[in-house]
Amino acid sequence: DTGVSQDPRHKITKRGQNVTFRCDPISEHNRLYWYRQTLGQGPEFLTYFQNEAQLEKSRLLSDRFSAERPKGSFSTLEIQRTEQGDSAMYLCASSSLAGRLEAAFFGQGTRLTVV
Amino acid sequence: GQQVMQIPQYQHVQEGEDFTTYCNSSTTLSNIQWYKQRPGGHPVFLIQLVKSGEVKKQKRLTFQFGEAKKNSSLHITATQTTDVGTYFCAGPSYSNQGGKLIFGQGTELSVKP
C-alpha cells in the first residue's frame, strides 16, 4: 500500500498524559500536513512541512503541540499534558510540489480520546 | 480570517433524486478542491477546479467553479446509496506558502433506498 499511513488508529489516554502520533506520507511527496477534525466539522489545519522544514503552524495550536519531520520522511505529532478538548481525529496528509495538482492525500487518521 | 462556507449542512434524499451542495469562499481562490468522506473514513480527493467558470464531470457528479472564483458547486444526478458521506470543498489559504487548505464544514448526504 503506497498511501499515507498513520499510527495508531485509535488512542485513549488519561488527561495530563503525553501522546505521540506517527505519519508516513506517500514516498514521493515532499509536503506533509497535520489537520484536526471534530465531529460535524471539516479538517482544521494544524501545521505543515516541506521536506524537513516546518514552514507554518496554526495560531490555534498551543505550545503543548509539537511536530517533527526528521530527514523529510515520516512525521510525528506530540501532544503534551493532554486535555479533554484535545479529543478529535488527527489527520495527516501529503502532497507533491510537482505539477499543478495540489490535492492532499489523507491518511486514515488517529482518533484521540482523552478521558 | 479567510473562510469557506458550505450549504446545506445536511441533505436527506430518496435514492434516485438529485443532490447539490454549494460552497462559498470569503476570498478569491486560485483553485477549489472537493473531497468525500465516508462515515468512519477519511477525506478522499475527488477533483480540483482551476479556471474561472470551469465545469468538470465525473460520471454522475458535476463540479462547477464560479466566474469570480469565489464559489463552487457539486451536483449529483440520480443519487445512489454509494454516494452517502460528507462532501467538503476546500480552497488554498490566501497566505498559501505550501498548499495549506481551508475546508468548509461539509454537507452530509444521506440516501434512503
Interface residues (C-beta under 8 A of the other chain):
Chain A: R31 Y33 G40 Q41 G42 P43 E44 F45 Y48 Q50 L55 E56 L91 S95 R100 L101 E102 A103 A104 F105 F106 G107 Q108 G109
Chain B: V4 Q9 N31 Q33 Y35 G41 H42 P43 V44 F45 Q48 V50 F88 A90 P92 S93 Q97 G98 G99 K100 L101 I102 F103 G104 Q105 G106
